[in-house]
Amino acid sequence: MSANACSHQLTEKRGARSASCGVQLGMVYISTSSVQVRTLTVSFIALLLVCNAAAQESTPAQPYHDTDAYKIYSLLLPQEESYGFAEDALMIEEHTHSVDIFGACLSQADADRFKGAIAGYNRIYKKKWQLQPEFQIAKPYRIVGAKVISALPDHPQGAVSYVSMSPVGFNRGKTQAIVFVESSCGGLCGRWRFHFLEKVHRKWRETSVATCVGAS
């Protein structure tokens, strides 16, 4: 698919609606100690999402079973905007998203630090995975397909908020992990970023890594 075709689809596909306003916004580079603006645009990340989704359409999804992956999802989901907005049940998109790690804007030091997890992520992120009801979160949730997502109205936020995620990339020893999470909360409301985690004393925790964040 050409870049022009993908760009055109940004205005057509509901799944990219939170990214369509990114032409005006840009990327935010964050760390625990400072916030810096980078010139990478949200529209470029959105373009990657649409093109990767188009490439996956004809590929049958494989059931995604990984105990550590669902522990990580369950750790991160309560932090998402959509989790807070969802009134009755959080909607989780059933198929994983395929997002290149380039969108994380990692420094060389962090890329070296998570070299193994990046390699693990690159091995699986392009495959199409079907998420299973293995999340351990306090709020009720529903796993929904693309047709449900595309038919959602822009509001109210409590009824239209959903989360999309990539598969989780691990290093060989499963002590480090990387995952992409996108939170959509109706209309142009949304946020997306990569998360980096380490296992400490047999428990996963998010670690401090400066990374690009998309928000609208």
HULIN-V606589 format. One record per pair of residues at least 6 apart in sequence whose ideal C-beta (glycine too) atoms are under 6 Angstrom apart, sorted by the first residue. I is the first residue (numbers start at 1). J is the second residue. D is the distance in Angstrom with one decimal. If there is no record, write none. Layout:
i=[I I]
j=[J J]
d=[D D]
//
This chain:
i=[1 1 6 6 6 9 10 10 10 10 14 15 16 16 16 18 18 18 19 21 21 22 22 22 23 25 26 27 27 27 28 29 29 29 30 31 32 42 45 45 48 52 56 56 59 61 61 61 62 63 64 64 64 68 69 70 70 71 72 72 72 72 72 73 74 74 74 75 76 76 77 77 80 80 81 81 81 82 82 82 82 82 83 85 85 85 85 86 87 89 89 89 90 90 91 91 91 92 92 92 93 93 94 94 94 94 96 96 96 97 97 98 98 99 99 101 101 104 104 105 110 114 116 116 117 117 117 117 117 120 120 120 121 121 124 125 125 129 131 152 154 154 155 157 157 160 161 162 163 164 165 166 166 168 168 169 170 175 176 177 178 179 180 182 183 184 188 190 191 192 193 194 195 196 196 197 197 198]
j=[51 54 47 50 51 50 16 20 46 50 150 149 46 49 50 184 190 216 46 188 216 42 43 46 43 42 41 38 40 212 213 36 38 212 213 210 208 214 103 214 100 98 98 128 128 95 128 130 129 130 129 130 131 174 168 134 135 204 168 177 179 197 204 135 135 136 137 204 181 195 83 137 163 183 183 185 191 161 162 163 183 185 90 157 158 161 185 161 158 140 141 142 139 141 142 144 162 141 143 163 149 164 130 131 143 145 129 166 167 164 166 125 126 166 180 118 121 194 211 212 209 176 171 172 169 171 176 177 178 169 170 171 169 178 167 166 167 167 143 160 186 187 186 185 186 186 185 184 183 182 181 179 180 177 179 178 177 199 198 197 196 195 194 192 191 190 216 216 215 214 213 211 206 207 209 204 206 207]
d=[5.8 5.3 5.4 5.0 4.6 5.2 5.2 5.1 5.9 5.9 4.0 5.8 5.4 6.0 5.2 4.9 2.8 5.4 2.9 4.5 4.8 2.5 4.4 5.4 4.5 5.1 5.5 5.0 4.3 4.4 4.8 4.6 4.5 5.8 5.6 3.9 4.8 4.6 4.8 5.6 5.7 3.9 6.0 4.8 4.7 5.5 4.4 4.0 5.7 5.4 3.9 6.0 5.5 5.9 4.0 4.3 5.9 5.7 5.5 5.7 6.0 5.9 5.4 5.8 5.3 4.4 5.3 5.8 5.9 5.8 5.5 5.4 5.6 4.2 4.8 5.3 5.7 3.8 5.9 5.0 4.3 5.3 5.6 4.4 5.8 4.1 4.9 4.8 3.6 4.1 5.5 5.0 5.4 4.4 5.3 5.0 3.7 5.6 5.1 5.4 6.0 4.2 5.7 5.5 4.8 5.3 4.3 5.4 4.8 5.1 5.1 5.5 5.2 5.5 4.5 5.7 5.9 4.0 4.9 3.8 5.1 5.7 3.0 5.9 5.4 4.6 4.1 5.8 4.8 4.2 4.7 5.8 2.3 4.7 5.1 5.5 5.9 5.1 5.8 4.6 5.1 3.9 5.0 5.1 4.7 4.3 4.5 5.6 5.4 4.5 5.2 5.7 3.9 5.3 4.5 4.5 5.2 4.8 5.5 4.5 5.8 5.3 5.2 3.8 5.0 4.6 4.9 5.2 4.7 4.6 4.3 5.5 5.8 5.4 4.3 5.1 5.3 4.9]
//
